[in-house]
């Protein structure tokens, strides 16, 4: 009986080893193909937290803004005016923009004005929330006022607001502007302007 039992064990040993080997190989392949064992896919590129200007000024961005101007004539006692100017700008390369604006203005002595403008700008991000977006351009306008004939004029425009990025893609700003007379019976004017904008 002992010899018979040992003989059966010896005969069955190769079969048992073969089964164990197949199980090991299959388990190894299953582990290699297990999605849980594969490295996680790379996360989509996103704007890093704390980036300068929260990413403002990258190539391809579109900016829609509204600018309000409270301006004063260079000559004393020449009056005041308030203007609102919606604008659109596009960053053609990082931090360099081109754009245009349409302006409407009112002032003392029934002053009324309308203008269109083209401009180029350069943005510099100082910190995560603060940037300076300077712009220069040319504008053409038509004005009228009480007791005076209507007239047309053109200016070289300069505006350098300091912007604060409240949350990503939204900013407010304030800064000086200067309008240099190019044509028309007008004078140079200057002051401070505020801006509110969004970009994507």
Protein Blocks (a to p, Z undefined) as FASTA:
>chain_A
ZZmmmmmmmmmmmmmmmmmmmmmmmmmmmmmmmmklpccddddddddehiahhlpaiahi
acddddddddddfbghibpcddddddddddfbghiacdddddddddehhiacdddddddd
ddddfblmbccdddddddddddddehiacdddddddddddddddfbghiacddddddddd
fbdjddddddddddddddZZ
